[in-house]
Amino acid sequence: MGRKPSARTGHRPPDQTLGCELAVFAVPRSSRTEVAGMHGDALRVRLAAPPVEGAANDALRRFVADQLGIPISDVVVVSGATGRRKRLSVSGMDHVSAMSRLLPDTGA
């Protein structure tokens, strides 16, 4: 079976059959955690958590999982763990479904 995800990024080998990657532009230390539209081709997500010791990554994973109705273990930071531009791997959901749940007003 797959290895356990690390505590910091939740990274694990890609063994899922249905999933997608999401480009995210994270804005830590915001007044609240919310989707704030698009930033180029990336989903702009404001995070109340500070970018200290993985707190913002944990908050991002938790927020995306809650919005999509999936377990936090199904959301993995695959790149950009220390920057604002991140790529998230989302298991069990295609890109169109994920974006339509994260951006319901645009129907993306």
N, C-alpha and C positions, 0 to 999 in steps of 0.2 A: 504494500500500500504506500501512500504518499507520506512524506515526512511531515512533522509538526511545523506549523508556521512559527516564525520568530516573533518575539514579543514586540519588537520595534516596528517592523514593516508588515508582518503577516505574510511574508513571502513563503511560497511553497511551490513545488513543481507543478506545471500546468498539466493536470491529468483529467480535466473536466471535458465533457463532450459538447455542452452548450454553454456559451459564455461570450463575453465581449471585452474590449478594452475601451476605457473612457479617458479622454484627455481632460485634465482638470487644471485650472489656474486657481491656486489657493491663496486666500487673503487672511492670514492669521491676525489675532488681536482685534477682531471686529466687534461691534457692539452686540451682535447676535450671530448665530449659525444659520445660514440660509443660502439658497441658490440665488445668485444675483445676475442671471442671464448668461450671455456668452462673452468670451474674451478671445476674439479671433475664432479659431476652430475648437477652442477648449471651453468647457463648462466653468464658469466663474463661481466659486463657492467661498462665501465669507465664513470664517471660523472664529468663534469667541475664544478659543484656546490659543495660548501663546506658542510660538515655534521653539519650544524648549523640551529637550529630552523625549522627543517623539509625541508630545501631547497633541500637537496639531494633526499629525498623521492619524493618531488614534481617534480624535474627534471627527476627522474626515471619514474614516472607515465606518465609524458608528453612525454618522449622519446619513451617508449613502445607503448603508444597509437598512436603516430605519425607513428611509424614503422608498426604497425598493421592496421592503417587506421580506428581506432575506437575512440569514444569519451573518453576523459580522465576519465570520470565518470565510465567507464567500466573497469578500471584498479584500483585495490584496494590492498594496502599493508595489508596482513592479519597477518603476523608475521615478526618480525625482524625490527621493525620501528627504533630502536636505534642501530642496529648492521649492520655489512656488509652482513651477510647471511639473505636473505629476502625470503618470499613467497608472490607472487603476484597472486591475483585472476583476471582472465581475462574473462569477459562476452562475449558471442556471438561468441566464436571461440574455436575449439578443440585444443588439445596440439600439434598435428602434424602440423596443419596449422600455428599455432603461431610460432613454432620453425622454420618452413621452411621460414617464412617471416623474422624472426630475424636473422637466420643463412642461407642465401640463397646459399652460396658457398658449404655448406656441405650437403644440402638437408635433414637435420635432421627431 
